[in-house]
């Protein structure tokens, strides 16, 4: 199966500033609970995908 893709450039779902803010918010939830650990892990995973400029 093959798909067709539009020729236009794909637009990001969120801006870089929004993504960085999301990482900050996730780190705010970091604590010793399972949910806090999950928030921390997700924040760190997302942060590694962001440009460092």
PEVENUR-V415090 format. One record per residue. N is the residue number from 0. RES is the residue in three letters. SS is DSSP state (a for helix, b for strand, c for the rest). PSI is psi in radians with two decimals (* if undefined). NEAR is the number of other ideal C-beta (glycine too) atoms within 12 Angstrom. Layout:
BEGIN
N&RES&SS&PSI&NEAR / N&RES&SS&PSI&NEAR
END
This chain:
BEGIN
0&UNK&c&2.34&3 / 1&UNK&c&2.63&4 / 2&UNK&c&2.86&5 / 3&UNK&c&2.47&6 / 4&UNK&c&2.52&8 / 5&UNK&c&2.64&8 / 6&UNK&c&-0.36&6 / 7&UNK&c&2.68&6 / 8&UNK&c&2.40&7 / 9&UNK&c&2.41&8 / 10&UNK&c&2.47&8 / 11&UNK&c&2.66&13 / 12&UNK&c&-0.56&9 / 13&UNK&c&2.76&15 / 14&UNK&c&2.92&13 / 15&UNK&a&-0.73&18 / 16&UNK&a&-0.70&13 / 17&UNK&a&-0.69&15 / 18&UNK&a&-0.74&22 / 19&UNK&a&-0.67&21 / 20&UNK&a&-0.69&18 / 21&UNK&a&-0.71&24 / 22&UNK&a&-0.77&27 / 23&UNK&a&-0.76&18 / 24&UNK&a&-0.72&17 / 25&UNK&a&-0.68&25 / 26&UNK&a&-0.46&21 / 27&UNK&a&-0.53&14 / 28&UNK&c&-0.03&21 / 29&UNK&c&2.19&21 / 30&UNK&c&-2.89&14 / 31&UNK&c&0.12&11 / 32&UNK&c&2.83&11 / 33&UNK&a&-0.67&12 / 34&UNK&a&-0.69&14 / 35&UNK&a&-0.69&17 / 36&UNK&a&-0.70&17 / 37&UNK&a&-0.72&17 / 38&UNK&a&-0.74&24 / 39&UNK&a&-0.78&23 / 40&UNK&a&-0.75&19 / 41&UNK&a&-0.73&21 / 42&UNK&a&-0.77&26 / 43&UNK&a&-0.67&17 / 44&UNK&a&-0.80&16 / 45&UNK&a&-0.71&23 / 46&UNK&a&-0.60&21 / 47&UNK&a&-0.33&13 / 48&UNK&c&-0.12&17 / 49&UNK&c&2.55&22 / 50&UNK&c&2.65&12 / 51&UNK&c&0.10&8 / 52&UNK&c&*&5
END
